[in-house]
Amino acid sequence: MAISTKHPASAPPEAPARETTGHLLLRGWCVFVIVAALIGSGWVFALGPVGTGVFVAATVIVTIVLWVTIRPPLQWRRLPWVALAFLFWAAVPMVWSPRPAEAAVVWLLLAAAAVHAMFIAAALTWRDVVRTVASALKWLIGLSIVFELAVGVFVGGPLLPGFVVASADSDPATFWSSGDFFGASPLEGLVGDPGVLGALMVLAMVVFVIRFAARAPRRPALLGWIVIAAFILIRSGSTVSLLALAGVTLVLTTVLLMRTATHPGERTRYYLLYATAGLAGGAVVWIAFGAELSRAEGAWAQVFAHLGPVGVVLLALTLLAFIWRAWFFAIDRPRFDLRADRPYSPLSLLPTLLAALLLVEGVAEPGVLLLWGWMLLVLLGAKIKQAPLIGVGPAEQSMAIERGEAPGQVS
């Protein structure tokens, strides 16, 4: 005979799984090292070359200790070996350079960025990687605004590296900050370069739009960050960054069109339209800004001057390998079994849009491709190889990682 009861027969409710304190601290450290990479030459302006070298070495030691302690899943065969070959070749100039100390500092910065990038790619999921980059960009924007306002209020004029107040006869090219946030002078921010600051704002707009499309929490706040980034981009006065934004928009439009294709042959016409638009846009840009771009000493010219043709070839191969993987990562529908109707993820747009940004900025701004651009290139390149499908595979067991469990503990 059945017995009536008012008590439920199901299991008692449990609180949802939450991130462990250790994982929160891990992501906080990843945000810190990405912010440090984004600031770039700003550390040299603040600490000097020696202080910057000590600071960078200390961050690398901490990251290595975390790597050994956490031991995230890592497939050694799927590391970005072409990028590591370029890094190895970048150490060669220390042998014959007339200024070996400077060459050693440059190599240390590249090596440190690569170590941090590969650690972040192994330790965080795709969702956390994009979230961490977004947090780092918010910190950079906020600190740059505070820095510019502080210089304008407390210094009342331009500031030189080393926190030295500029004199009347100082060269404006040497300013860390012009101290003219509300005026007409270009903003330099913490990075100390309007061109690099403009490129960072393009990246920020891309990341924030992707987070908004992915339905991240606090979406209205993301709209506010997009507006702030657009304002700083305009105030930076960087023509190259505006061209990069146009290039990123063209690539984004093409990727979204590619995603509408129902069979591979349908993409051919989009490739033709993309090539036509790219060539036409490039011709217009060269007619309008050719003289300015030809005078600029971009990343490729600096690599050739310091590393020779071998360095240029290795960097080109690194970038081409990244572009190839990022493109198909963005346009191919995620598939690992017979099901072919899984939805696209907005997160898969970030690598290919970053590639478009680096291609344009590398022509005129060496401080983009060879500083924070190098770190993000290695980070996203390694992440695509380690986890080619978002949310699938050992490196993407998000709930297990966020709860602080080892991958083998997941049932």
N, C-alpha and C positions, 0 to 999 in steps of 0.2 A: 504494500500500500504506500502510495506516495505521501511524503510528508511536506506540508506547506511551511515555507520559511521566508522571512523578510530579508535574510542575508544573501548577498549575491554569491553565485557559484564561481564566478570568474576570479582570476588572480587580483590581489589588491593593486591599486594604482601605484606606479613608481615615478619618481622624478625623471625628466628627460636627461639623457647623457650630456654632461657638460665637459668643457675643456679643462684639463688639469692645469694646475698652476705652472707646472714645468713647461707645458706646451705654450702657455701664454708668455712665459719668459723667453722661450725659444723664438717665438714670433716677434717679440719685442726686440731681441738681439738682431734678428734679420732686418727689421725696420731700421735699426740704428746703422748697420753696416751699409744698407742701401742709401740712406740719407748721407752718410759719410762719402760714398762714391759720387752721389749727385752733386755735393758741394765741390768736389774736385780741387781745383787750384785755390779755392777759398781757404783751404787748410794751410797752403803754403803762404798765403798773404797773412794769415793769423799767427802761425807757429814757426814759419821759416822752413827751409828745406830739411834741416836736421830734426826739428821738432815733428815735422810731418812724417819723416821716416820712422821715428820712434813710435809715433801714434799708430801708423799703419802696421808696423811689426807687432805691436801689442794686440791689435785687433785680429791679426792672423793667428797668433798664438791661442787666443781665446776660441776662435772658430775651430782650430785643429783639436783643442781639448774637447769641445762640444761634439765634434765629429767622432772622436774616439769613444766618448762616453755614450752617445746616443746610438751610434752605429746604424743609421738609416739604411734601408735597402738600396743597394747600388750595383748596377750592372757595368762592370769595368769595360767590357767590350763595346758598350754603347756610350762611352764618353766622347766629347767633341775633340777627336784626336787631331784634326786639321788645325783647330784653334790652338791646341797645345803645341803643335809643331811650330806655329808662328811665335808662340811664347818662347820656345826654346831658341829659335833663331834671333829673337830680340835680345837675348843675353850676349850674343856674339860681339856687338860693338864695344862692349866693356873692355875687350882685349886691345883694340887699337885706338879707341877714342882718346883725344887729347884731354878730355874732361871725364875720366872714368867715374868720378863720384856722381856726377849728374846722370850719366848713363845707368849707373847702378840704381839710383833713385827711381828713374823712369821704369826700369825693369821690375823693381820691387812693387811699384804701383800696379803694373800690369799683372804680375804674378799674384799679388794680394787680391785683386779684383777677380781673377780666375778661381782662386781657392774659395773665396766667399760665394761666388756664383754657383760653383758645383755643389757646395754644401747646401745652399738654399734649395737648389733644384732637387737634391736627394731628400732633404728633411721635410719639405712642405709639399702639399698637394697643389694641383693647378689652381683651385679656388683660393687657397691661402697665398700662393705666389702673387696672383693679381691683387688680392686684398692687401698684401704687404707692400707691394709697389705703390698702390694708391695711398696708403698711410704715409709712406716715405715722402711722396710728392706733396701731400698736405703739410707735413712738417716743414719741408723745404720752402713752400710758398709762405707759410706763416712766419718762419724765421727770417726769410728775406724781407718781408714787409716790415717786421719789427726792426731789423737791421737798418733798412733805408730810413725809416722814421726816426730812429735813434740818432743816426748820423745827421739828419736834417735838423733835429731839435737840439742836440747837445754839442755837435761840432759846428753846425751852421754853415758848412761848406764841404768841399771835396775831402775825401779821406784816402791816404796812401796805404799800401801794404805795411804791416807792422804797427797799425793804429797810429800812423804819423799824419798830422794835419798838413794838408797841402798848402804850399805857398802860392803867391800870385803868379810866379813864373814856372810852376810845375806843368809838365806835359799831361794833357787830359788822357792820353793813352795809358798812363801809368796809374790812373785813379782806380782804387778799389771800389769806391762809391762816389758818385757826384754829389750826393746829399741833396738831391732836387726831386723828391718824390712827387710833389704836386706841380713841378715846373715842366719845362720842355726838354730837359736833358734826358737821354735814354737811361733806363734803369739797369743797373748791373746786378743787384741782389747780392746774396752771399757769395755767389760764384765769381763775381768781379768781372763779368764779361756779358754785354748785352746780347751778343749772338748766341752764346751758350744758354743764357737765361731764356731767350725766346724759344730755342729748341726744347728746353725742359717744359715750357708751358704748352707746346704742341703735344708733347708726350703726356702731360697731365690731362689735357682735354681728351685725348684718346682713351686713356685709362679710365677716367671718370665716366665717359660715355659708355664704355664697355660695362662698367659696374652698374650703371643705370639700366642698360639693356638686360643685364643678368638679374635684375630685380633685387639688388642688394638692399640691405636695411638703410633707412634714412635717405630715401631717394630725393626728397626736396633739398636736403643739404648738399647732395651731389650736384644739383643744378646750380646752387650758389657757388660751389667750388669751380664749376665750369665757367661761370661768368667772371670770377676773380682771375682765373688763369687766362681767359681771353683778354681781360683788361691789362694784365701784366705783359702779355704778348704784344699788344699794341704799343704799350709804353716802352718796351725794349727797343722798338724801332728797327728790328731785324728783318731786312728784306728776304734773306735766305730762309728764315723761319716761316715767313708767310708763304714762300714758294713750297717749302716742305709741307705745310698744312694743305696746300692745293694738291700736292702729290699724294699725300695720305688720303685725301678725299676721293681722288681718282681711283686709287687702289681699293678703297672700301666699296665704292660703287661697283667696281668690276667683280669683286668677291661676292657681293650680294646678288649680282646678276648670275654669276656662275652657280650659285646655290639654287637658282630656280630651274636649272637645266635638268631634264628628266633622263637624258642619256648622254654619254660622252661626246658623241658627234655634235650635239647641240651647242657645246662650248666653243666650237671652232669660230663661229661668227662673233662671239664675245671677245675671243682672243684678237680677232682682226680689228674690232672696234677699239679695243684697249690699245693695240699697237698704233692705230691711226691717231687716237686721241693723245697718246704719249708723245709721238713724234711731232704732232702739231703743237702741243703744249710746249715741248722742248724748244721748238723753233721760235715760238713767240717769246719764251723766256730769254733765249739767247739774243734775240733782236733787242729786247727791252733792257736786259741786264748783263749782256755779254761782256761789256767792258769792265763792269764791277767784278764779275765772277772770274775773269781772266787774271785780274790783279790779286785775287785772294790766294793765299797759300793754304790749301786744304790739307786734309789728313794724308791723302795719297802722296802729295809732294813731300811732306815731312817723313813719311815712311821711306820713300825713295832716297831722301837725303841721308838718313841714318842707317837704314837696313839694306839699301840697294835694291836691285830688281828682284832678288830672291824674296826679300821681305814683302815687296808689293805683290808678287805672285801668291805667296802664302796667305796674305791678308785677303786678296781677291778670292782665293779658293775658300777661305773661311766664310766670307760673306755670301758667296754663291751657294755653298752647301746649306747655309742657314736659310737663304731665300727659297731654295728648292723645297726644303722640308716644311718651312713655314707656309708656303703657298698651298701645298696640298693638304696640310694640316687644317687650313682655313676653308678650302672649297670642297673637300671630300666629306661626305656624310659619315659619321662615326659608325663603324661596322666591325664586329668581331665574330659574328655568327651568321645564320641565314636571314636574320631580320635586317631589312634595308630601309626602314622608315623611322629610324631614331632621329629626334630633332637635333639641329645644329646648336652648338653652345656659343654664346657671344664671346666667351673667354678665348676661343680658338682664333679670334681675330687679332689678338695682341701681337703675336710674333711677326705676322706679315706686315702689319701697319708699322711696327718698329723698323722692319727692314726698309720700308719706303722712306721713313724719316732719316735713317742713317745714310741711305744712298744719296739723298739730296744734300744733307748737312755735311757729308764727308767731302764734298767738292770745295767748300769754302771755310768750314769750321773744324779745325783739327781737335779742338777741345771737346767735341761731341763723340766722334767715333773712337778716339783713343783714350777716353776717360770713362765716363759712365756708360757710354754706348758700348764699349768693350765688355763691361761687366754684364749688361743686360743681354748682349749678343751671346755670351757664353752661358748665361743662366737659362735663357729660353731655348737656346740650341741644345743644351744638355737635357732640359726638361722634356723637349719633344722626343729625343732619343730614348730617354728613360721611361716616359709615359706617353706614347703616341696616341692614346685614347684617354680622354678626360674621364676620371672616375673609375677606370678599369686598370687592374694590375696591382702588383705589390706596392708600388710607389704611390698609388692613388687610394689606398684603403683609408679614406679620410676619417671616418669615425673612430677606427682603431688608433690611428696616429694622434687624433685630437684628444682621445681619452688617455693617451699615454701608454697604450698597449703595444706589444710587439706584433708585427704582421701575422706571425704564426698563431697568435692567440684568438684570431677572429674565426668564428665558426661559420 
